[in-house]
Amino acid sequence: MPQTTPAATLTYRAWQRVSKLPLGPRLFSAAAVLRVPYFGTVLPTVEEMRPGLARVRAPKWWGVHNHIGTFHAIAVCNMAEIAMGMLAEATVPTTHRWIPAGMTVAYTAKATTSLTAVATAAVPDFGPTPFDHAVAVSVRDRADKEVATATITIRVSPTT
């Protein structure tokens, strides 16, 4: 018997349509910030989004500076959370829901440039039992130096 693919979320379907347009990733990102205003603090641009992977870029600007002029630690966490959220929206089907359950972060270097956060996770089987799923996030600077790592655990459960 052929297996059917679960329906994609509204967010992921919007990405698939809008990202192909001129300035599409920026338009999609602006819409995402309207839906989740706190993400706007880092001025994110979603660059890639698909099941198991999301890539988000953010500029270094005065709004994310700390007292020494680098990317503030919580702004780095915000980058990790945005990337995880985009991955989850592209990965978790409409038959299930997800919510962050925990986050561990390591700051490995000063963040002195714009940043890119890449979230990765295996695509699990979505069955009737709730489960915790770990999403790994690497945050890197313009020179591709890792400035932070995060593991964000999401709780996934059926919607019914």
TIMI-567941 format. One record per residue: residue number from 1; x, y negated, z negated of N, C-alpha, C, CB in turn. Coordinates in Angstrom, 2 decimals. Glycine has a CB too. Example, Ala and Ser with C-alpha at 12.3 -4.5 7.8 and 13.67 -1.06 7.14 Angstrom:
<nodes>
NODE   nr   n_east  n_north     n_up  ca_east  ca_north    ca_up   c_east  c_north     c_up  cb_east  cb_north    cb_up
NODE    1    13.19     5.69    -7.80    12.30      4.50    -7.80    13.20     3.30    -7.80    11.31      4.47    -9.05
NODE    2    12.85     2.25    -7.08    13.67      1.06    -7.14    12.90    -0.03    -7.87    14.08      0.60    -5.72
</nodes>
This chain:
<nodes>
NODE   nr   n_east  n_north     n_up  ca_east  ca_north    ca_up   c_east  c_north     c_up  cb_east  cb_north    cb_up
NODE    1     0.85     1.18     0.00     0.00      0.00     0.00     0.89    -1.24     0.00    -0.97      0.00    -1.23
NODE    2     0.69    -2.21     0.93     1.53     -3.40     0.97     1.27    -4.29    -0.25     1.28     -4.18     2.26
NODE    3     2.36    -4.88    -0.74     2.26     -5.77    -1.88     2.00    -7.19    -1.38     3.54     -5.72    -2.74
NODE    4     1.04    -7.88    -2.00     0.75     -9.25    -1.59     1.61   -10.21    -2.38    -0.74     -9.58    -1.78
NODE    5     1.94   -11.32    -1.75     2.72    -12.35    -2.42     1.78   -13.24    -3.20     3.55    -13.19    -1.39
NODE    6     2.05   -13.49    -4.50     1.19    -14.37    -5.28     1.19   -15.78    -4.70     1.64    -14.39    -6.75
NODE    7     0.12   -16.50    -4.93    -0.01    -17.86    -4.42     1.02   -18.79    -5.07    -1.42    -18.39    -4.65
NODE    8     1.60   -19.65    -4.25     2.58    -20.63    -4.74     1.86   -21.77    -5.46     3.43    -21.19    -3.57
NODE    9     2.53   -22.40    -6.40     1.96    -23.52    -7.13     1.74   -24.71    -6.21     2.87    -23.92    -8.30
NODE   10     0.91   -25.61    -6.63     0.66    -26.84    -5.89     1.96   -27.62    -5.71    -0.40    -27.71    -6.60
NODE   11     2.79   -27.65    -6.75     4.07    -28.36    -6.69     4.97   -27.78    -5.61     4.78    -28.30    -8.05
NODE   12     5.07   -26.47    -5.57     5.95    -25.84    -4.59     5.40   -26.00    -3.17     6.13    -24.35    -4.92
NODE   13     4.10   -25.89    -3.03     3.50    -26.11    -1.70     3.74   -27.54    -1.23     1.98    -25.80    -1.73
NODE   14     3.65   -28.50    -2.15     3.91    -29.90    -1.80     5.36   -30.07    -1.36     3.60    -30.84    -3.00
NODE   15     6.29   -29.43    -2.08     7.71    -29.50    -1.69     7.90   -28.93    -0.29     8.60    -28.72    -2.70
NODE   16     7.29   -27.80    -0.01     7.47    -27.17     1.30     6.98   -28.08     2.43     6.73    -25.83     1.35
NODE   17     5.92   -28.84     2.20     5.41    -29.75     3.22     6.21   -31.04     3.30     3.94    -30.06     2.95
NODE   18     6.39   -31.69     2.17     6.95    -33.04     2.13     8.45   -33.07     2.38     6.65    -33.69     0.81
NODE   19     9.18   -32.06     1.92    10.64    -32.09     2.02    11.14   -32.11     3.46    11.22    -30.89     1.31
NODE   20    10.31   -31.70     4.40    10.71    -31.67     5.81    10.57   -33.04     6.49     9.89    -30.64     6.56
NODE   21     9.87   -33.97     5.84     9.64    -35.29     6.42    10.86   -36.19     6.23     8.40    -35.94     5.78
NODE   22    10.97   -37.23     7.06    12.02    -38.23     6.79    11.79   -38.80     5.39    12.01    -39.37     7.88
NODE   23    12.82   -38.88     4.60    12.76    -39.32     3.21    11.87   -38.43     2.34    12.25    -40.75     3.15
NODE   24    11.56   -37.24     2.84    10.68    -36.32     2.12    11.12   -35.98     0.71    10.55    -35.07     2.89
NODE   25    12.39   -35.60     0.50    12.81    -35.30    -0.87    12.64   -36.49    -1.83    14.26    -34.87    -0.87
NODE   26    12.87   -37.69    -1.34    12.69    -38.87    -2.20    11.21   -39.10    -2.50    13.30    -40.12    -1.53
NODE   27    10.36   -38.92    -1.50     8.91    -39.06    -1.71     8.41   -38.02    -2.71     8.15    -38.94    -0.38
NODE   28     8.83   -36.78    -2.53     8.45    -35.71    -3.45     8.92   -36.04    -4.87     9.03    -34.35    -2.99
NODE   29    10.14   -36.49    -5.00    10.72    -36.81    -6.31     9.96   -37.95    -6.98    12.20    -37.17    -6.18
NODE   30     9.58   -38.97    -6.20     8.80    -40.08    -6.75     7.45   -39.58    -7.25     8.59    -41.19    -5.68
NODE   31     6.83   -38.68    -6.52     5.55    -38.10    -6.95     5.73   -37.28    -8.23     4.95    -37.23    -5.83
NODE   32     6.83   -36.55    -8.31     7.10    -35.75    -9.52     7.27   -36.66   -10.73     8.36    -34.88    -9.33
NODE   33     7.94   -37.80   -10.55     8.12    -38.75   -11.65     6.79   -39.36   -12.07     9.11    -39.87   -11.25
NODE   34     5.89   -39.58   -11.12     4.56    -40.07   -11.49     3.82   -39.06   -12.35     3.74    -40.40   -10.23
NODE   35     4.02   -37.80   -12.05     3.35    -36.73   -12.82     4.01   -36.51   -14.18     3.36    -35.42   -12.01
NODE   36     5.33   -36.64   -14.24     6.09    -36.45   -15.48     6.98   -37.69   -15.65     6.96    -35.11   -15.44
NODE   37     6.41   -38.78   -16.20     7.11    -40.07   -16.24     8.48   -40.04   -16.93     6.24    -41.07   -16.93
NODE   38     8.67   -39.20   -17.92     9.96    -39.17   -18.62    11.10   -38.83   -17.67     9.92    -38.17   -19.77
NODE   39    10.85   -38.03   -16.65    11.89    -37.70   -15.69    12.42   -38.95   -14.98    11.37    -36.71   -14.67
NODE   40    11.62   -39.99   -14.90    12.03    -41.21   -14.22    13.23   -41.89   -14.85    10.90    -42.16   -14.18
NODE   41    13.53   -41.58   -16.09    14.66    -42.23   -16.76    15.99   -41.93   -16.08    14.73    -41.80   -18.20
NODE   42    16.08   -40.82   -15.36    17.34    -40.48   -14.68    17.28   -40.68   -13.17    17.70    -39.04   -14.98
NODE   43    16.16   -41.20   -12.67    16.00    -41.46   -11.22    16.34   -40.22   -10.38    16.90    -42.64   -10.80
NODE   44    15.68   -39.09   -10.63    16.06    -37.84    -9.96    15.62   -37.77    -8.50    15.48    -36.68   -10.70
NODE   45    16.40   -37.03    -7.73    16.00    -36.65    -6.38    16.14   -35.13    -6.28    16.86    -37.39    -5.28
NODE   46    15.04   -34.47    -6.00    15.07    -33.02    -5.79    15.67   -32.79    -4.41    13.64    -32.37    -5.92
NODE   47    16.74   -32.00    -4.36    17.42    -31.74    -3.09    17.09   -30.36    -2.54    18.91    -31.87    -3.26
NODE   48    16.81   -29.42    -3.42    16.51    -28.05    -2.99    15.60   -27.42    -4.03    17.81    -27.20    -2.80
NODE   49    14.65   -26.64    -3.54    13.70    -26.00    -4.44    13.17   -24.74    -3.76    12.54    -26.96    -4.82
NODE   50    13.41   -23.61    -4.38    12.89    -22.34    -3.87    12.89   -21.34    -5.02    13.75    -21.80    -2.65
NODE   51    12.20   -20.21    -4.86    12.20    -19.23    -5.94    13.62   -18.86    -6.35    11.42    -17.97    -5.51
NODE   52    13.89   -19.00    -7.64    15.20    -18.65    -8.19    16.26   -19.73    -8.13    15.70    -17.48    -7.48
NODE   53    15.95   -20.90    -7.53    16.96    -21.95    -7.42    16.33   -23.33    -7.26    17.88    -21.67    -6.24
NODE   54    16.91   -24.31    -7.95    16.55    -25.72    -7.74    17.79   -26.57    -7.93    15.40    -26.17    -8.71
NODE   55    17.90   -27.63    -7.13    19.03    -28.56    -7.19    18.46   -29.97    -7.25    20.00    -28.38    -5.95
NODE   56    18.91   -30.73    -8.27    18.43    -32.10    -8.48    19.63   -33.01    -8.69    17.45    -32.16    -9.71
NODE   57    19.60   -34.16    -8.03    20.68    -35.15    -8.13    20.16   -36.39    -8.85    21.24    -35.52    -6.71
NODE   58    21.06   -37.07    -9.58    20.71    -38.33   -10.23    21.92   -39.27   -10.19    20.25    -38.09   -11.70
NODE   59    21.67   -40.55    -9.94    22.77    -41.52    -9.91    23.20   -41.91   -11.32    22.36    -42.76    -9.11
NODE   60    24.41   -42.37   -11.41    24.88    -42.96   -12.67    24.51   -44.44   -12.60    26.45    -42.74   -12.90
NODE   61    23.66   -44.88   -13.50    23.26    -46.27   -13.54    23.17   -46.69   -15.01    21.90    -46.50   -12.80
NODE   62    23.06   -47.98   -15.29    23.12    -48.46   -16.67    22.05   -47.84   -17.55    23.00    -49.96   -16.70
NODE   63    20.93   -47.40   -16.99    19.85    -46.82   -17.78    20.18   -45.47   -18.40    18.64    -46.68   -16.93
NODE   64    21.23   -44.81   -17.93    21.64    -43.53   -18.52    22.96   -43.63   -19.27    21.74    -42.48   -17.43
NODE   65    23.50   -44.85   -19.37    24.79    -45.03   -20.06    24.65   -44.86   -21.57    25.37    -46.41   -19.75
NODE   66    25.69   -44.30   -22.16    25.81    -44.29   -23.62    26.76   -45.42   -24.03    26.31    -42.90   -24.13
NODE   67    27.19   -45.40   -25.27    28.04    -46.48   -25.79    29.44   -46.52   -25.17    28.17    -46.33   -27.28
NODE   68    29.86   -45.45   -24.48    31.18    -45.47   -23.83    31.07   -45.53   -22.31    31.98    -44.24   -24.24
NODE   69    29.85   -45.77   -21.81    29.66    -45.96   -20.38    29.56   -44.70   -19.54    30.75    -46.77   -19.86
NODE   70    29.37   -43.55   -20.20    29.19    -42.30   -19.45    27.71   -41.89   -19.51    30.10    -41.17   -20.02
NODE   71    27.36   -40.86   -18.78    26.00    -40.33   -18.77    25.66   -39.87   -20.19    25.85    -39.15   -17.74
NODE   72    24.60   -40.39   -20.74    24.18    -40.06   -22.10    23.82   -38.57   -22.21    22.97    -40.93   -22.51
NODE   73    24.14   -37.96   -23.33    23.92    -36.52   -23.53    22.47   -36.12   -23.29    24.34    -36.12   -24.93
NODE   74    21.53   -36.91   -23.76    20.12    -36.54   -23.59    19.68   -36.74   -22.13    19.23    -37.38   -24.53
NODE   75    20.29   -37.69   -21.42    20.01    -37.83   -19.99    20.50   -36.59   -19.24    20.67    -39.11   -19.42
NODE   76    21.63   -36.04   -19.68    22.14    -34.80   -19.08    21.14   -33.67   -19.35    23.55    -34.43   -19.66
NODE   77    20.60   -33.60   -20.57    19.57    -32.60   -20.89    18.34   -32.79   -20.01    19.18    -32.67   -22.38
NODE   78    17.97   -34.05   -19.78    16.84    -34.34   -18.92    17.08   -33.80   -17.51    16.57    -35.85   -18.89
NODE   79    18.30   -33.96   -17.01    18.65    -33.41   -15.69    18.46   -31.89   -15.68    20.12    -33.77   -15.33
NODE   80    18.94   -31.24   -16.74    18.80    -29.78   -16.82    17.33   -29.39   -16.84    19.52    -29.23   -18.08
NODE   81    16.52   -30.13   -17.58    15.10    -29.79   -17.68    14.36   -30.01   -16.37    14.45    -30.61   -18.78
NODE   82    14.71   -31.06   -15.65    14.09    -31.29   -14.34    14.41   -30.13   -13.39    14.57    -32.64   -13.73
NODE   83    15.67   -29.75   -13.34    16.06    -28.65   -12.44    15.34   -27.36   -12.84    17.60    -28.44   -12.48
NODE   84    15.28   -27.07   -14.14    14.57    -25.87   -14.60    13.10   -25.95   -14.21    14.70    -25.71   -16.13
NODE   85    12.48   -27.10   -14.39    11.06    -27.24   -14.07    10.77   -27.03   -12.60    10.58    -28.60   -14.48
NODE   86    11.64   -27.55   -11.74    11.44    -27.35   -10.30    11.62   -25.87    -9.93    12.42    -28.23    -9.50
NODE   87    12.62   -25.22   -10.54    12.80    -23.79   -10.32    11.56   -23.02   -10.77    14.06    -23.27   -11.08
NODE   88    11.06   -23.34   -11.95     9.89    -22.63   -12.48     8.67   -22.83   -11.58     9.57    -23.10   -13.90
NODE   89     8.48   -24.05   -11.10     7.34    -24.31   -10.21     7.46   -23.56    -8.89     7.23    -25.80    -9.95
NODE   90     8.68   -23.32    -8.43     8.88    -22.58    -7.19     8.88   -21.07    -7.40    10.19    -23.00    -6.54
NODE   91     9.06   -20.63    -8.63     9.23    -19.21    -8.91     8.00   -18.56    -9.51    10.39    -19.01    -9.84
NODE   92     7.37   -19.23   -10.46     6.23    -18.65   -11.19     4.97   -18.84   -10.35     6.07    -19.31   -12.60
NODE   93     4.27   -17.75   -10.01     3.07    -17.87    -9.17     1.89   -18.42    -9.96     2.71    -16.51    -8.57
NODE   94     0.83   -18.77    -9.25    -0.36    -19.34    -9.89    -1.08   -18.34   -10.79    -1.31    -19.85    -8.84
NODE   95    -0.72   -17.08   -10.71    -1.32    -16.07   -11.59    -0.76   -16.16   -13.00    -1.09    -14.67   -11.03
NODE   96     0.30   -16.96   -13.17     0.98    -17.09   -14.45     1.22   -18.56   -14.76     2.30    -16.31   -14.45
NODE   97     1.55   -18.83   -16.01     1.93    -20.18   -16.43     3.26   -20.08   -17.17     0.84    -20.83   -17.33
NODE   98     3.93   -21.22   -17.31     5.22    -21.24   -18.00     5.28   -22.47   -18.90     6.40    -21.23   -16.99
NODE   99     6.08   -22.34   -19.94     6.33    -23.46   -20.84     7.73   -23.29   -21.43     5.24    -23.54   -21.98
NODE  100     8.50   -24.38   -21.57     9.82    -24.23   -22.19     9.68   -23.73   -23.63    10.60    -25.57   -22.16
NODE  101    10.54   -22.80   -24.02    10.51    -22.24   -25.37    11.79   -22.56   -26.14    10.30    -20.74   -25.31
NODE  102    12.85   -22.92   -25.45    14.10    -23.23   -26.13    15.16   -23.65   -25.13    14.59    -22.04   -26.93
NODE  103    16.18   -24.33   -25.67    17.25    -24.83   -24.80    18.55   -24.89   -25.60    16.89    -26.24   -24.21
NODE  104    19.60   -24.34   -25.01    20.93    -24.50   -25.58    21.78   -25.23   -24.55    21.57    -23.11   -25.98
NODE  105    22.61   -26.15   -25.04    23.40    -26.99   -24.15    24.83   -27.04   -24.64    22.80    -28.41   -24.04
NODE  106    25.77   -27.02   -23.71    27.18    -27.26   -24.02    27.65   -28.40   -23.12    28.06    -25.96   -23.81
NODE  107    28.22   -29.42   -23.73    28.80    -30.54   -22.99    30.28   -30.24   -22.82    28.56    -31.93   -23.73
NODE  108    30.69   -30.03   -21.59    32.05    -29.53   -21.34    33.03   -30.59   -20.86    31.99    -28.43   -20.33
NODE  109    32.52   -31.76   -20.43    33.39    -32.84   -19.97    32.59   -34.14   -19.95    33.98    -32.53   -18.56
NODE  110    33.28   -35.27   -19.91    32.60    -36.56   -19.79    31.93   -36.64   -18.43    33.60    -37.74   -19.98
NODE  111    30.73   -37.18   -18.42    29.97    -37.35   -17.18    30.12   -38.80   -16.73    28.46    -36.97   -17.37
NODE  112    31.08   -39.06   -15.88    31.42    -40.44   -15.49    30.91   -40.83   -14.11    32.90    -40.63   -15.53
NODE  113    30.23   -39.91   -13.41    29.74    -40.20   -12.05    28.27   -39.78   -11.97    30.59    -39.45   -10.96
NODE  114    27.69   -39.87   -10.78    26.37    -39.30   -10.55    26.46   -37.79   -10.82    25.87    -39.58    -9.08
NODE  115    25.31   -37.18   -11.07    25.30    -35.77   -11.43    24.36   -34.97   -10.55    24.90    -35.60   -12.89
NODE  116    24.66   -33.67   -10.45    23.78    -32.72    -9.79    23.57   -31.56   -10.74    24.36    -32.24    -8.42
NODE  117    22.31   -31.24   -10.99    21.96    -30.10   -11.84    21.42   -28.99   -10.96    20.92    -30.51   -12.93
NODE  118    21.98   -27.79   -11.13    21.54    -26.63   -10.35    21.03   -25.58   -11.32    22.70    -26.06    -9.46
NODE  119    19.76   -25.24   -11.17    19.14    -24.21   -12.00    19.04   -22.93   -11.21    17.74    -24.66   -12.50
NODE  120    19.39   -21.81   -11.85    19.30    -20.50   -11.20    18.68   -19.50   -12.17    20.69    -20.02   -10.72
NODE  121    17.96   -18.55   -11.60    17.38    -17.46   -12.40    16.94   -16.36   -11.45    16.17    -17.96   -13.26
NODE  122    16.97   -15.15   -11.96    16.43    -14.03   -11.20    14.92   -14.22   -11.07    16.77    -12.66   -11.88
NODE  123    14.37   -13.74    -9.99    12.92    -13.77    -9.82    12.37   -12.49   -10.44    12.50    -13.91    -8.29
NODE  124    11.64   -12.61   -11.55    11.17    -11.42   -12.26     9.90   -10.84   -11.64    10.92    -11.74   -13.72
NODE  125     9.51    -9.69   -12.14     8.20     -9.13   -11.83     7.20    -9.83   -12.75     8.17     -7.55   -12.01
NODE  126     6.10   -10.27   -12.20     5.08    -10.97   -12.98     3.93   -10.00   -13.26     4.58    -12.24   -12.22
NODE  127     3.98    -9.40   -14.43     2.96     -8.44   -14.81     2.01    -9.00   -15.84     3.59     -7.18   -15.35
NODE  128     1.26    -8.13   -16.51     0.23     -8.57   -17.46     0.76    -8.95   -18.85    -0.79     -7.49   -17.62
NODE  129     2.04    -8.69   -19.10     2.60     -8.94   -20.42     3.41   -10.24   -20.43     3.48     -7.76   -20.87
NODE  130     3.18   -11.13   -21.40     4.00    -12.33   -21.51     5.47   -11.97   -21.75     3.47    -13.24   -22.65
NODE  131     6.37   -12.82   -21.26     7.79    -12.55   -21.45     8.57   -13.86   -21.47     8.32    -11.63   -20.35
NODE  132     9.76   -13.81   -22.05    10.68    -14.94   -22.03    11.65   -14.75   -20.88    11.45    -15.08   -23.39
NODE  133    11.95   -15.83   -20.19    12.83    -15.77   -19.02    13.88   -16.87   -19.12    12.01    -15.91   -17.70
NODE  134    15.15   -16.50   -19.02    16.24    -17.46   -19.14    16.57   -18.10   -17.79    17.49    -16.78   -19.72
NODE  135    16.69   -19.42   -17.81    17.09    -20.18   -16.63    18.44   -20.83   -16.95    16.01    -21.27   -16.23
NODE  136    19.46   -20.53   -16.14    20.79    -21.11   -16.33    20.87   -22.39   -15.52    21.91    -20.11   -15.91
NODE  137    21.45   -23.42   -16.12    21.62    -24.70   -15.43    23.06   -25.15   -15.55    20.65    -25.78   -15.99
NODE  138    23.65   -25.51   -14.42    24.99    -26.09   -14.38    24.85   -27.53   -13.92    25.95    -25.28   -13.45
NODE  139    25.42   -28.46   -14.71    25.38    -29.87   -14.36    26.80   -30.28   -13.98    24.82    -30.75   -15.54
NODE  140    26.93   -30.82   -12.76    28.26    -31.13   -12.22    28.33   -32.58   -11.75    28.61    -30.18   -11.06
NODE  141    29.55   -33.11   -11.79    29.76    -34.48   -11.32    30.04   -34.49    -9.82    30.92    -35.15   -12.09
NODE  142    30.34   -35.68    -9.31    30.56    -35.83    -7.87    31.75   -35.03    -7.36    30.76    -37.28    -7.53
NODE  143    32.74   -34.78    -8.22    33.92    -34.00    -7.84    33.68   -32.50    -8.05    35.14    -34.45    -8.65
NODE  144    32.47   -32.11    -8.34    32.06    -30.73    -8.58    32.64   -30.16    -9.88    32.49    -29.85    -7.41
NODE  145    32.99   -31.04   -10.81    33.46    -30.61   -12.13    32.23   -30.42   -13.03    34.47    -31.66   -12.76
NODE  146    32.19   -29.28   -13.67    31.06    -29.01   -14.56    31.18   -29.87   -15.81    31.00    -27.50   -14.94
NODE  147    30.12   -30.64   -16.10    30.12    -31.50   -17.28    29.21   -30.97   -18.37    29.69    -32.91   -16.90
NODE  148    28.31   -30.05   -18.02    27.43    -29.44   -19.02    26.85   -28.15   -18.47    26.30    -30.42   -19.43
NODE  149    26.53   -27.26   -19.39    25.77    -26.06   -19.05    24.59   -25.97   -19.99    26.66    -24.77   -19.12
NODE  150    23.54   -25.38   -19.51    22.36    -25.20   -20.36    21.71   -23.86   -20.03    21.34    -26.36   -20.16
NODE  151    21.11   -23.28   -21.02    20.23    -22.15   -20.82    18.89   -22.56   -21.39    20.79    -20.82   -21.50
NODE  152    17.89   -22.57   -20.53    16.54    -22.95   -20.95    15.67   -21.71   -20.85    15.97    -24.13   -20.08
NODE  153    15.08   -21.32   -21.96    14.20    -20.16   -21.99    12.78   -20.64   -21.77    14.32    -19.38   -23.33
NODE  154    12.11   -20.04   -20.79    10.70    -20.35   -20.56     9.87   -19.14   -20.94    10.44    -20.77   -19.07
NODE  155     8.72   -19.41   -21.52     7.76    -18.37   -21.87     6.78   -18.29   -20.70     7.02    -18.67   -23.24
NODE  156     6.69   -17.11   -20.08     5.82    -16.90   -18.93     4.70   -15.95   -19.35     6.62    -16.33   -17.70
NODE  157     3.46   -16.33   -19.03     2.33    -15.47   -19.39     1.26   -15.55   -18.32     1.75    -15.88   -20.76
NODE  158     0.45   -14.50   -18.20    -0.65    -14.54   -17.22    -1.64   -15.65   -17.55    -1.37    -13.18   -17.18
NODE  159    -2.27   -16.20   -16.54    -3.24    -17.27   -16.77    -4.57   -16.74   -17.27    -3.44    -18.07   -15.51
NODE  160    -4.81   -15.47   -17.11    -6.09    -14.91   -17.58    -5.93   -14.13   -18.85    -6.72    -14.03   -16.52
</nodes>
